[in-house]
């Protein structure tokens, strides 16, 4: 397959043309609502995202337009000739598998706005194979730790993102210091770091992606600052030693499997901003905890798996969707109706947990909390 015409009604994903090494030209109907073509390559409509590069054009070097903020998943995958690329200085994200299996040896990049690098973006490339052991940065993203990490790591100030899988399975890592500049923690970034017990998330952090701290079995508490607006599925899944968590006041959803198979205990207060509890969010959370839901939720994703753990008591308004969910006879979870207003965490919304008391003590002692 060398030449592709895309009609106005065609639906194309980033992976549609993955690993197509012979493609030479895309043509897109001018009536297509989402796609366009330029120099034979496939773009979104406004050409800010390069969806697929023509990997069969024989080029050995390429320079991405400054208008491009993202090369999509698989965009250069298995390219057989391209050895050098200059990335757009305005790049904000590099997709998963973007250069996977290509011949890239040299990457020129001076941008200061890159926040995300997807899984296996540069795997099986000469460029990655040539990198020394240690923490590898690409622009403002900590992309991959090569080799075995030490027990403690400090990310440099100015880092905006931690790439997908960056520290995955670094079993010796016990403590990580994150910079105040950090905005994004990628998918599986610290997954299965079974010794990681000390991590303080900085104020200013925006997103924690899917399974970021999955199976960090030594992690006992986590304070999520109010700057965080989105949590990925399973972000704390399998953190069996996790006893307490403080949630951001600006999240709107508790993700699927977010706290499943943790050891949460005591009081867990769901912020007033949350309107949805995802499927199995607290499933098999084995600590004895009381989950307090201070507002009438609009949705709980039901399933055959209980959303809440076996030893959980839930406090919520009797007229909320939670009431009908909990009184399903197949679930049998203890329920305490709420009357009147609820106090929040000590820092702004009431119930005092162990982690809150710790932060109060640190504040009194003049020790920074982030």
Residue frames relative to the residue before (quaternion, step in Angstrom):
aa qw qx qy qz dx dy dz
X 1.0000 0.0000 0.0000 0.0000 0.00 0.00 0.00
X 0.0556 -0.8371 0.5436 -0.0261 3.57 -0.56 1.22
X 0.7984 0.1651 -0.0666 0.5752 3.59 0.96 -0.85
X 0.0771 -0.8118 0.5788 -0.0027 3.57 -0.85 1.02
X 0.1301 -0.7537 0.6396 0.0774 3.55 -0.98 0.94
X 0.1424 -0.7911 0.5929 0.0489 3.57 -0.87 1.00
X 0.3101 -0.7784 0.5254 0.1478 3.55 -0.58 1.22
X 0.7159 -0.5076 0.2826 0.3871 3.55 -1.27 0.39
X 0.7347 0.4173 -0.2475 0.4741 3.60 1.10 -0.50
X 0.4687 0.7099 -0.4298 0.3027 3.61 1.26 -0.07
X 0.2382 -0.7488 0.6044 0.1314 3.54 -1.10 0.82
X 0.0386 -0.8148 0.5764 -0.0497 3.55 -0.61 1.20
X 0.1805 -0.7608 0.6119 0.1189 3.58 -0.98 0.84
X 0.6991 -0.4620 0.3327 0.4325 3.56 -1.28 0.18
X 0.7405 0.4328 -0.2297 0.4601 3.59 1.04 -0.73
X 0.3834 0.7579 -0.4720 0.2360 3.62 1.23 -0.07
X 0.8034 0.2245 -0.1034 0.5417 3.58 0.92 -0.90
X 0.2168 0.8079 -0.5187 0.1765 3.59 1.17 0.56
X 0.8579 0.1272 -0.1332 0.4797 3.54 -1.10 0.89
X 0.4345 0.6642 -0.4921 0.3576 3.63 1.17 0.42
X 0.1640 -0.8579 0.4841 0.0529 3.57 -0.01 1.31
X 0.7042 0.4893 -0.2656 0.4407 3.61 1.20 -0.34
X 0.4260 0.7311 -0.4537 0.2798 3.60 1.25 -0.07
X 0.1242 -0.8191 0.5592 0.0323 3.56 -0.87 1.02
X 0.8333 -0.0073 0.0315 0.5518 3.60 1.05 -0.57
X 0.1619 -0.7365 0.6489 0.1017 3.51 -1.12 0.87
X 0.0611 -0.7428 0.6649 0.0496 3.52 -1.19 0.74
X 0.0963 -0.8126 0.5748 0.0101 3.57 -0.80 1.04
X 0.5362 -0.6167 0.4743 0.3274 3.55 -1.02 0.86
X 0.4945 -0.6715 0.4683 0.2920 3.58 -0.93 0.90
X 0.6458 0.5247 -0.3108 0.4593 3.58 1.27 -0.35
X 0.4702 0.6753 -0.4606 0.3328 3.60 1.22 -0.08
X 0.4364 -0.7474 0.4474 0.2251 3.57 -0.80 1.04
X 0.7998 0.3322 -0.1408 0.4797 3.60 1.09 -0.63
X 0.7796 0.3584 -0.1520 0.4905 3.59 1.10 -0.61
X 0.0120 -0.7641 0.6443 0.0295 3.52 -1.35 0.39
X 0.2925 -0.7349 0.5799 0.1950 3.57 -1.29 0.18
X 0.0401 0.7869 -0.6150 0.0320 3.55 -1.20 0.60
X 0.8274 -0.0067 -0.0626 0.5581 3.57 -0.73 1.10
X 0.7111 -0.4619 0.2452 0.4699 3.54 1.14 0.66
X 0.6288 0.5441 -0.3317 0.4456 3.58 1.25 -0.32
X 0.4480 -0.6938 0.5052 0.2504 3.58 -1.26 0.45
X 0.0393 -0.8071 0.5878 -0.0388 3.58 -0.80 1.10
X 0.5412 -0.5042 0.5138 0.4346 3.50 -1.37 -0.07
X 0.7598 -0.4277 0.2260 0.4344 3.57 -1.27 0.21
X 0.7815 0.3331 -0.1868 0.4934 3.60 0.87 -0.90
X 0.4721 -0.7290 0.3932 0.3018 3.56 1.36 0.32
X 0.4183 0.6759 -0.5001 0.3436 3.59 1.03 0.75
X 0.7457 0.2815 -0.1846 0.5750 3.58 1.27 -0.30
X 0.2596 -0.7352 0.6093 0.1446 3.54 -0.87 1.04
X 0.2347 -0.8120 0.5221 0.1136 3.57 -0.32 1.26
X 0.8020 -0.1000 0.0820 0.5832 3.59 0.91 -0.88
X 0.3066 -0.7280 0.5929 0.1561 3.51 -0.90 1.06
X 0.4666 -0.6557 0.5057 0.3107 3.59 -1.10 0.64
X 0.1834 -0.8592 0.4722 0.0719 3.52 0.17 1.35
X 0.6741 0.4803 -0.3089 0.4684 3.58 1.23 -0.08
X 0.4584 0.7202 -0.4306 0.2927 3.61 1.22 0.25
X 0.5152 -0.6991 0.3804 0.3181 3.59 1.29 0.01
X 0.4505 0.7057 -0.4520 0.3079 3.61 1.22 -0.03
X 0.2820 -0.7523 0.5720 0.1652 3.56 -1.15 0.73
X 0.7677 0.1858 -0.1318 0.5989 3.60 1.24 -0.34
X 0.0009 -0.7955 0.6059 -0.0083 3.56 -1.17 0.52
X 0.1495 -0.7622 0.6236 0.0882 3.56 -1.19 0.66
X 0.3167 -0.7623 0.5351 0.1795 3.56 -0.70 1.08
X 0.5526 -0.6227 0.4546 0.3165 3.55 -1.01 0.88
X 0.5557 -0.6224 0.4411 0.3306 3.57 -1.11 0.71
X 0.5738 0.5910 -0.3799 0.4209 3.60 1.24 -0.28
X 0.6155 0.5719 -0.3439 0.4192 3.60 1.18 -0.51
X 0.1474 -0.7950 0.5854 0.0591 3.56 -0.82 1.06
X 0.8115 0.1044 -0.0439 0.5732 3.58 1.25 -0.28
X 0.1730 -0.6997 0.6762 0.1523 3.58 -0.99 0.85
X 0.4327 -0.7617 0.4266 0.2250 3.57 -0.66 1.11
X 0.7266 -0.3807 0.3299 0.4672 3.53 -1.36 -0.01
X 0.8661 0.1156 -0.1097 0.4737 3.57 -1.03 0.92
X 0.3211 0.8042 -0.4743 0.1588 3.64 1.23 0.04
X 0.7963 0.1947 -0.1000 0.5639 3.62 1.00 -0.80
X 0.3042 0.8047 -0.4790 0.1746 3.59 1.26 0.16
X 0.8612 0.0785 -0.1089 0.4902 3.55 -1.01 1.00
X 0.2733 0.7548 -0.5488 0.2332 3.61 1.14 0.49
X 0.3203 -0.8182 0.4502 0.1587 3.61 -0.56 1.14
X 0.7758 0.3713 -0.1815 0.4768 3.62 1.18 -0.30
X 0.6189 0.5840 -0.3516 0.3902 3.61 1.07 -0.68
X 0.0673 -0.8269 0.5583 0.0017 3.59 -0.63 1.14
X 0.7929 0.1811 -0.0937 0.5742 3.60 1.19 -0.43
X 0.0213 0.8035 -0.5937 0.0381 3.55 -0.95 0.87
X 0.2159 -0.7260 0.6383 0.1374 3.53 -1.17 0.74
X 0.2716 -0.7951 0.5270 0.1278 3.55 -0.53 1.23
X 0.6148 -0.5555 0.4214 0.3686 3.53 -1.20 0.60
X 0.4732 -0.6853 0.4751 0.2842 3.59 -0.90 0.90
X 0.6853 0.4731 -0.2756 0.4802 3.59 1.25 -0.35
X 0.3166 0.7771 -0.4885 0.2395 3.56 1.28 0.28
X 0.1467 -0.7924 0.5882 0.0681 3.58 -0.99 0.91
X 0.8083 0.0719 -0.0001 0.5843 3.57 1.16 -0.58
X 0.1305 -0.7269 0.6667 0.1004 3.53 -1.21 0.70
X 0.4291 -0.7560 0.4391 0.2271 3.58 -0.67 1.08
X 0.6502 -0.4793 0.4050 0.4283 3.54 -1.34 -0.05
X 0.8546 0.1176 -0.1056 0.4946 3.57 -1.08 0.82
X 0.2555 0.8240 -0.4861 0.1393 3.60 1.22 0.30
X 0.8021 0.1735 -0.0856 0.5650 3.60 0.91 -0.89
X 0.2491 0.8231 -0.4841 0.1612 3.57 1.31 0.23
X 0.8679 0.0971 -0.0804 0.4804 3.57 -0.87 0.99
X 0.4846 0.6547 -0.4486 0.3678 3.60 1.23 0.28
X 0.5711 -0.6102 0.4384 0.3306 3.58 -1.33 0.07
X 0.2880 0.7994 -0.4896 0.1957 3.59 1.26 0.27
X 0.1025 -0.7961 0.5961 0.0172 3.54 -0.87 1.10
X 0.8039 0.1976 -0.0578 0.5581 3.56 1.05 -0.83
X 0.0523 -0.7844 0.6180 0.0064 3.58 -0.89 0.99
X 0.1259 -0.7774 0.6145 0.0462 3.55 -0.78 1.08
X 0.1939 0.7876 -0.5555 0.1832 3.55 -0.60 1.14
X 0.0458 -0.8157 0.5765 -0.0147 3.57 -0.76 1.07
X 0.3956 0.7596 -0.4483 0.2558 3.58 1.26 0.11
X 0.2549 -0.7739 0.5673 0.1192 3.53 -1.24 0.58
X 0.6552 0.5190 -0.3144 0.4500 3.60 1.21 0.37
X 0.4175 0.7118 -0.4694 0.3140 3.60 1.25 0.16
X 0.0902 -0.8279 0.5535 0.0054 3.59 -0.78 1.08
X 0.8145 0.1883 -0.0712 0.5442 3.60 1.07 -0.66
X 0.0054 -0.7398 0.6725 0.0196 3.53 -1.18 0.77
X 0.3797 -0.7741 0.4705 0.1874 3.55 -0.63 1.17
X 0.7095 -0.4639 0.3370 0.4097 3.53 -1.36 0.27
X 0.8711 0.0625 -0.0725 0.4817 3.54 -1.11 0.87
X 0.2007 0.8280 -0.5031 0.1449 3.58 1.16 0.58
X 0.8066 0.1815 -0.0821 0.5566 3.60 1.03 -0.78
X 0.3215 0.7722 -0.5014 0.2210 3.61 1.18 0.29
X 0.8411 0.1424 -0.1533 0.4988 3.53 -1.18 0.80
X 0.4935 0.5846 -0.4797 0.4296 3.54 0.92 1.02
X 0.5901 -0.5649 0.4282 0.3865 3.63 -1.14 0.50
X 0.5977 0.5803 -0.3657 0.4150 3.59 1.07 -0.69
X 0.7052 0.4494 -0.2766 0.4735 3.59 0.81 -0.94
X 0.6475 0.5325 -0.3257 0.4372 3.58 0.96 -0.80
X 0.6844 0.5044 -0.2843 0.4432 3.59 1.12 -0.58
X 0.5480 0.6463 -0.3918 0.3583 3.61 1.24 -0.19
X 0.4690 -0.6786 0.4855 0.2896 3.61 -1.04 0.76
X 0.6383 -0.5092 0.3994 0.4169 3.55 -1.28 0.23
X 0.5641 0.5716 -0.4580 0.3811 3.54 -1.16 0.67
X 0.6783 -0.4800 0.3609 0.4233 3.55 -1.31 -0.13
X 0.2086 -0.8013 0.5564 0.0693 3.54 -0.59 1.23
X 0.1427 -0.7782 0.6088 0.0588 3.56 -0.82 1.06
X 0.0713 -0.7197 0.6827 0.1039 3.51 -1.27 0.52
X 0.8030 -0.0916 0.0082 0.5888 3.56 -0.26 1.24
X 0.8069 -0.2612 0.2221 0.4810 3.55 -0.80 -1.06
X 0.6123 0.5300 -0.3550 0.4671 3.60 1.23 0.38
X 0.3395 -0.6707 0.6199 0.2251 3.55 -1.07 0.86
X 0.1940 -0.8656 0.4559 0.0733 3.55 -0.08 1.33
X 0.8133 -0.1314 0.1538 0.5456 3.60 0.69 -0.98
X 0.2583 -0.7104 0.6209 0.2076 3.56 -1.05 0.71
X 0.1906 -0.7970 0.5692 0.0662 3.54 -0.61 1.21
X 0.7669 0.2429 -0.2274 0.5488 3.55 -0.71 1.08
X 0.6597 -0.4930 0.3802 0.4208 3.56 -1.28 -0.32
X 0.3942 -0.7423 0.4945 0.2215 3.57 -0.77 1.04
X 0.5092 -0.5915 0.5083 0.3639 3.57 -1.27 0.30
X 0.6963 -0.4673 0.3335 0.4307 3.58 -1.28 -0.01
X 0.7928 0.1757 -0.0942 0.5759 3.61 1.08 -0.65
X 0.0438 -0.7835 0.6199 -0.0048 3.55 -1.08 0.81
X 0.1144 -0.7615 0.6344 0.0682 3.54 -1.11 0.80
X 0.2855 -0.7542 0.5670 0.1679 3.56 -0.70 1.08
X 0.5181 -0.6757 0.4313 0.2984 3.56 -0.96 0.86
X 0.5644 -0.5868 0.4661 0.3463 3.53 -1.19 0.66
X 0.6868 0.4196 -0.3445 0.4834 3.56 -0.97 0.92
X 0.5120 0.6210 -0.4211 0.4181 3.57 1.30 -0.18
X 0.2261 -0.8011 0.5442 0.1046 3.58 -0.77 1.06
X 0.8265 0.0725 -0.0043 0.5582 3.57 1.09 -0.62
X 0.2673 -0.6945 0.6383 0.1968 3.51 -1.38 0.37
X 0.4297 -0.7554 0.4405 0.2248 3.56 -0.59 1.16
X 0.6555 -0.4850 0.4005 0.4180 3.55 -1.29 0.37
X 0.8550 0.1245 -0.1190 0.4891 3.58 -1.02 0.90
X 0.2716 0.8230 -0.4825 0.1270 3.62 1.24 0.09
X 0.8155 0.1446 -0.0518 0.5580 3.60 0.78 -1.02
X 0.2546 0.8141 -0.4978 0.1569 3.59 1.21 0.25
X 0.8623 0.0602 -0.1032 0.4922 3.55 -0.97 1.05
X 0.3799 0.6674 -0.5358 0.3509 3.58 1.07 0.71
X 0.1599 -0.8739 0.4547 0.0630 3.51 0.36 1.32
X 0.6390 0.5266 -0.3405 0.4455 3.63 1.18 -0.34
X 0.5530 0.6487 -0.3846 0.3542 3.59 1.20 -0.48
X 0.1113 -0.8177 0.5643 0.0219 3.58 -0.69 1.15
X 0.8165 0.0848 0.0051 0.5711 3.57 1.00 -0.80
X 0.0264 -0.7852 0.6187 0.0072 3.56 -0.99 0.85
X 0.2149 -0.7587 0.6049 0.1110 3.55 -0.98 0.93
X 0.1766 -0.8111 0.5548 0.0560 3.54 -0.59 1.19
X 0.4662 -0.7057 0.4573 0.2749 3.62 -0.93 0.83
X 0.6124 -0.5685 0.4086 0.3671 3.56 -1.22 0.47
X 0.6138 0.5784 -0.3356 0.4195 3.59 1.24 -0.41
X 0.5156 0.7015 -0.3992 0.2877 3.59 1.21 -0.45
X 0.1518 -0.8092 0.5657 0.0468 3.57 -0.91 1.02
X 0.8253 0.1406 -0.0086 0.5469 3.60 1.01 -0.77
X 0.1215 -0.7408 0.6565 0.0739 3.55 -1.11 0.85
X 0.3709 -0.8008 0.4392 0.1683 3.56 -0.51 1.23
X 0.7235 -0.4256 0.3374 0.4261 3.51 -1.42 0.13
X 0.8613 0.0329 -0.0613 0.5032 3.55 -0.99 0.98
X 0.2163 0.8303 -0.4969 0.1304 3.62 1.21 0.41
X 0.7999 0.1432 -0.0612 0.5796 3.59 0.97 -0.89
X 0.2566 0.8100 -0.4967 0.1774 3.58 1.21 0.34
X 0.8612 0.0832 -0.1031 0.4907 3.54 -1.04 0.96
X 0.3648 0.6503 -0.5531 0.3717 3.56 1.07 0.80
X 0.1485 -0.8835 0.4382 0.0735 3.52 0.45 1.27
X 0.6845 0.4491 -0.2976 0.4912 3.62 1.23 -0.21
X 0.4870 0.6879 -0.4316 0.3214 3.60 1.23 -0.22
X 0.0431 0.8244 -0.5588 0.0794 3.57 -0.56 1.18
X 0.7624 0.3223 -0.1657 0.5360 3.57 1.21 -0.39
X 0.2991 0.7189 -0.5837 0.2301 3.57 -0.44 1.23
X 0.0859 -0.7731 0.6279 0.0252 3.56 -0.86 1.03
X 0.3078 -0.7664 0.5393 0.1646 3.55 -0.62 1.16
X 0.4100 -0.7519 0.4582 0.2380 3.61 -0.75 0.99
X 0.5363 -0.5504 0.5216 0.3707 3.53 -1.25 0.48
X 0.6845 0.4268 -0.3408 0.4829 3.56 -0.85 0.98
X 0.5222 0.6199 -0.4143 0.4141 3.58 1.22 -0.34
X 0.2700 -0.8031 0.5152 0.1292 3.60 -0.84 0.98
X 0.8400 0.0481 0.0418 0.5388 3.59 0.74 -1.05
X 0.1302 -0.7258 0.6705 0.0815 3.51 -1.23 0.75
X 0.2661 -0.8327 0.4691 0.1250 3.55 -0.31 1.24
X 0.8060 -0.3447 0.2176 0.4293 3.53 -1.41 0.13
X 0.8788 0.0008 -0.0257 0.4765 3.55 -1.02 0.98
X 0.1923 0.8334 -0.5028 0.1254 3.60 1.17 0.53
X 0.7943 0.1713 -0.0848 0.5767 3.60 1.02 -0.82
X 0.1709 0.8280 -0.5080 0.1646 3.56 1.20 0.58
X 0.8700 0.0098 -0.0447 0.4910 3.57 -0.88 1.05
X 0.3246 0.6741 -0.5724 0.3354 3.56 0.96 0.91
X 0.1463 -0.8853 0.4372 0.0610 3.52 0.41 1.30
X 0.6635 0.4810 -0.3238 0.4728 3.64 1.20 -0.15
X 0.5180 0.6528 -0.4100 0.3706 3.59 1.27 -0.20
X 0.1618 -0.8392 0.5156 0.0612 3.60 -0.57 1.13
X 0.8026 0.0219 -0.0170 0.5959 3.62 1.15 -0.45
X 0.0508 -0.7866 0.6147 0.0274 3.54 -1.24 0.48
X 0.1849 -0.7572 0.6218 0.0765 3.53 -0.96 1.01
X 0.1301 -0.8040 0.5787 0.0420 3.58 -0.54 1.18
X 0.3504 -0.7823 0.4707 0.2092 3.62 -0.34 1.20
X 0.6436 -0.5702 0.3684 0.3534 3.54 -1.25 0.52
X 0.5398 0.6179 -0.4064 0.4021 3.59 1.22 -0.21
X 0.5938 0.5747 -0.3651 0.4288 3.60 1.19 -0.46
X 0.1298 -0.8192 0.5577 0.0319 3.58 -0.76 1.08
X 0.8028 0.1698 -0.0891 0.5645 3.62 1.18 -0.30
X 0.1218 -0.7675 0.6283 0.0368 3.52 -1.06 0.95
X 0.3864 -0.7427 0.5014 0.2186 3.58 -0.88 0.92
X 0.6596 -0.4916 0.3891 0.4145 3.55 -1.27 0.39
X 0.8616 0.1183 -0.1057 0.4821 3.56 -1.18 0.79
X 0.2769 0.8121 -0.4935 0.1426 3.60 1.12 0.39
X 0.7702 0.2102 -0.1564 0.5815 3.62 1.20 -0.42
X 0.2530 0.8066 -0.4987 0.1918 3.59 1.24 0.34
X 0.8609 0.1612 -0.1170 0.4682 3.55 -0.98 0.89
X 0.4345 0.6513 -0.4950 0.3769 3.60 1.21 0.43
X 0.1612 -0.8782 0.4436 0.0778 3.52 0.46 1.28
X 0.6915 0.4491 -0.2848 0.4889 3.62 1.18 -0.41
X 0.4629 0.6967 -0.4440 0.3215 3.60 1.26 -0.09
X 0.1240 -0.8228 0.5541 0.0241 3.56 -0.59 1.20
X 0.8199 0.0651 -0.0124 0.5686 3.60 1.03 -0.66
X 0.0126 -0.7747 0.6322 -0.0061 3.52 -1.19 0.67
X 0.1867 -0.7424 0.6331 0.1143 3.53 -1.05 0.81
X 0.2582 -0.8104 0.5153 0.1049 3.57 -0.66 1.15
X 0.5768 -0.5874 0.4518 0.3439 3.54 -1.19 0.63
X 0.4628 -0.6844 0.5003 0.2589 3.56 -1.10 0.75
X 0.7165 0.4542 -0.2447 0.4694 3.61 1.26 -0.08
X 0.4763 0.6134 -0.4821 0.4055 3.58 1.16 0.48
X 0.2949 -0.7678 0.5445 0.1646 3.57 -1.09 0.66
X 0.7922 0.2134 -0.1021 0.5625 3.58 1.21 -0.27
X 0.2826 -0.6898 0.6344 0.2044 3.55 -1.14 0.73
X 0.3898 -0.7884 0.4202 0.2233 3.59 -0.43 1.18
X 0.6611 -0.4926 0.3967 0.4036 3.52 -1.30 0.38
X 0.8537 0.0510 -0.0856 0.5112 3.55 -1.00 0.96
X 0.2669 0.8285 -0.4723 0.1386 3.60 1.24 0.23
X 0.8098 0.1668 -0.0576 0.5596 3.59 0.94 -0.94
X 0.3234 0.7784 -0.4838 0.2355 3.59 1.25 0.35
X 0.8447 0.1262 -0.1321 0.5030 3.54 -1.13 0.81
X 0.4355 0.6337 -0.5103 0.3852 3.57 0.96 0.92
X 0.4794 -0.6594 0.4916 0.3061 3.55 -1.32 0.00
X 0.1648 0.8339 -0.5146 0.1124 3.59 1.18 0.50
X 0.0589 0.7885 -0.6083 0.0683 3.54 -0.98 0.89
X 0.7089 0.4177 -0.3295 0.4630 3.56 -1.27 0.31
X 0.7509 -0.3857 0.2947 0.4478 3.55 -1.19 -0.62
X 0.0379 -0.7555 0.6540 0.0071 3.54 -0.96 0.97
X 0.1137 -0.8165 0.5653 0.0291 3.56 -0.46 1.21
X 0.2639 -0.7553 0.5818 0.1464 3.55 -0.71 1.09
X 0.4795 -0.7114 0.4277 0.2848 3.62 -0.66 1.07
X 0.6277 -0.5607 0.4047 0.3574 3.54 -1.27 0.51
X 0.6033 0.5885 -0.3519 0.4073 3.59 1.18 -0.43
X 0.6069 0.5981 -0.3500 0.3893 3.60 1.17 -0.52
X 0.1077 -0.8064 0.5807 0.0317 3.57 -0.82 1.04
X 0.7866 0.2202 -0.1181 0.5647 3.59 1.23 -0.22
X 0.1657 -0.7357 0.6480 0.1067 3.53 -1.12 0.81
X 0.3830 -0.7668 0.4770 0.1947 3.55 -0.62 1.15
X 0.7269 -0.4523 0.3327 0.3955 3.49 -1.37 0.42
X 0.8666 -0.0153 -0.0266 0.4980 3.58 -0.88 1.06
X 0.1465 0.8476 -0.5021 0.0893 3.60 1.14 0.60
X 0.7984 0.1944 -0.0939 0.5621 3.60 0.95 -0.88
X 0.2483 0.8141 -0.5004 0.1587 3.60 1.21 0.35
X 0.8574 0.0196 -0.0622 0.5104 3.55 -0.94 1.01
X 0.3039 0.6798 -0.5826 0.3258 3.57 1.00 0.85
X 0.2469 -0.8819 0.3928 0.0839 3.52 -0.10 1.35
X 0.5262 0.6211 -0.4319 0.3883 3.60 1.23 -0.01
X 0.4987 -0.6055 0.5139 0.3471 3.55 -1.30 0.28
X 0.1649 0.8160 -0.5300 0.1616 3.58 -0.18 1.24
X 0.2778 -0.7043 0.6245 0.1918 3.46 -1.38 0.38
X 0.1793 -0.7795 0.5952 0.0767 3.56 -0.62 1.17
X 0.1291 -0.8028 0.5808 0.0404 3.56 -0.67 1.13
X 0.1191 -0.7862 0.6060 0.0202 3.52 -0.73 1.17
X 0.1925 -0.8707 0.4434 0.0900 3.59 -0.04 1.27
X 0.7559 0.2884 -0.2147 0.5471 3.61 1.17 0.15
X 0.5551 -0.5751 0.4510 0.3971 3.59 -1.15 0.34
X 0.3164 -0.7613 0.5384 0.1746 3.56 -0.41 1.22
X 0.4045 -0.6955 0.5314 0.2652 3.54 -1.24 0.42
X 0.8284 0.0460 -0.0042 0.5582 3.60 1.13 -0.44
X 0.0120 -0.7078 0.7049 0.0449 3.50 -1.25 0.73
X 0.3597 -0.7282 0.5386 0.2241 3.57 -0.70 1.06
X 0.2203 -0.8007 0.5455 0.1131 3.56 -0.37 1.22
X 0.0399 0.7743 -0.6305 0.0350 3.54 -1.29 0.39
X 0.6392 -0.4914 0.3999 0.4359 3.54 -1.28 -0.06
X 0.6470 0.4505 -0.3137 0.5292 3.57 1.28 -0.30
X 0.4786 -0.6746 0.4739 0.3022 3.57 -0.83 0.92
X 0.5018 -0.6522 0.4864 0.2936 3.54 -1.02 0.86
X 0.7752 0.3201 -0.1535 0.5225 3.57 1.07 -0.75
X 0.6063 -0.6010 0.4015 0.3316 3.55 -1.26 0.52
X 0.7052 -0.4965 0.3249 0.3880 3.52 -1.33 0.29
X 0.7736 0.3265 -0.1631 0.5179 3.60 1.03 -0.74
X 0.4424 0.7195 -0.4196 0.3323 3.55 1.17 0.61
X 0.1374 -0.7214 0.6712 0.1016 3.49 -1.19 0.77
X 0.1894 -0.7957 0.5684 0.0889 3.57 -0.93 0.90
X 0.1636 -0.7465 0.6384 0.0917 3.54 -1.04 0.92
X 0.2340 0.7682 -0.5617 0.1991 3.58 -0.70 1.04
X 0.6316 -0.5262 0.4120 0.3930 3.55 -1.33 0.25
X 0.5201 -0.6681 0.4387 0.3012 3.56 -0.94 0.87
X 0.7091 0.4425 -0.2713 0.4773 3.60 1.10 -0.53
X 0.5191 0.6352 -0.4217 0.3864 3.60 1.23 0.26
X 0.6569 -0.5039 0.3743 0.4178 3.62 -1.23 0.30
X 0.5452 0.6248 -0.3983 0.3921 3.58 1.18 -0.48
X 0.6083 0.5932 -0.3584 0.3868 3.57 1.00 -0.82
X 0.7003 0.4540 -0.2720 0.4790 3.58 0.77 -1.00
X 0.6225 0.5490 -0.3386 0.4433 3.56 1.03 -0.77
X 0.7238 0.4607 -0.2584 0.4440 3.57 0.78 -1.05
X 0.7205 0.4371 -0.2646 0.4687 3.57 1.05 -0.65
X 0.3162 0.6801 -0.5501 0.3673 3.52 1.21 0.60
X 0.4518 -0.7335 0.4269 0.2751 3.63 -0.55 1.08
X 0.5982 0.5676 -0.3696 0.4282 3.60 1.20 -0.38
X 0.7009 0.4679 -0.2707 0.4653 3.61 1.19 -0.39
X 0.0615 -0.8665 0.4942 0.0328 3.58 0.88 -0.87
X 0.3302 0.7482 -0.5116 0.2635 3.61 1.01 0.75
X 0.5127 -0.6444 0.4595 0.3328 3.63 -0.87 0.86
X 0.1008 -0.8109 0.5764 -0.0075 3.55 -0.92 0.99
X 0.0942 -0.7773 0.6209 0.0374 3.56 -0.93 0.96
X 0.3277 -0.7602 0.5208 0.2088 3.62 -0.54 1.09
X 0.3674 -0.7233 0.5489 0.2014 3.54 -1.14 0.76
X 0.0370 -0.7656 0.6418 0.0227 3.53 -1.05 0.83
X 0.8079 0.1833 -0.1667 0.5348 3.57 -0.72 1.05
X 0.7113 -0.4505 0.3322 0.4251 3.53 -1.35 -0.09
X 0.3304 -0.7233 0.5751 0.1923 3.51 -1.31 0.51
X 0.3898 -0.6725 0.5684 0.2697 3.53 -1.00 0.77
X 0.3304 -0.7629 0.5249 0.1824 3.54 -1.18 0.54
X 0.7737 -0.2836 0.2474 0.5096 3.52 -1.25 -0.48
X 0.6456 -0.5391 0.3705 0.3941 3.54 -1.18 0.44
X 0.6748 0.5034 -0.3144 0.4386 3.59 1.07 -0.58
X 0.8091 -0.1493 0.0428 0.5668 3.62 1.19 -0.24
X 0.8464 0.1782 -0.0987 0.4920 3.60 1.02 -0.42
X 0.8317 -0.4954 0.0613 0.2430 3.50 0.84 1.04
X 0.7979 0.2906 -0.2135 0.4831 3.64 0.04 -1.14
X 0.3213 -0.7657 0.5277 0.1787 3.57 -0.76 1.04
X 0.0853 -0.7816 0.6178 0.0123 3.53 -0.77 1.11
X 0.7143 -0.4260 0.3188 0.4546 3.57 -1.29 0.11
X 0.6663 0.5087 -0.3153 0.4449 3.57 0.88 -0.91
X 0.6321 0.5252 -0.3398 0.4573 3.62 1.04 -0.71
X 0.6442 0.5206 -0.3213 0.4592 3.57 0.94 -0.88
X 0.6231 0.5431 -0.3290 0.4567 3.56 1.04 -0.77
X 0.6894 0.4763 -0.2860 0.4649 3.56 0.89 -0.89
X 0.5952 0.5417 -0.3650 0.4681 3.60 1.10 -0.62
X 0.6624 0.5112 -0.3056 0.4544 3.57 0.89 -0.94
X 0.6562 0.5055 -0.3110 0.4660 3.56 0.99 -0.84
X 0.6365 0.5278 -0.3287 0.4563 3.58 1.03 -0.79
X 0.6579 0.5114 -0.3100 0.4578 3.59 0.90 -0.92
X 0.7103 0.4575 -0.2496 0.4732 3.54 1.02 -0.84
X 0.4938 -0.6839 0.4118 0.3447 3.56 1.29 -0.10
X 0.4625 0.6620 -0.4536 0.3769 3.56 1.24 0.45
X 0.4753 -0.6784 0.4673 0.3090 3.64 -0.73 0.99
X 0.3149 -0.7638 0.5345 0.1779 3.58 -1.06 0.77
X 0.7859 0.1416 -0.1327 0.5871 3.58 1.22 0.08
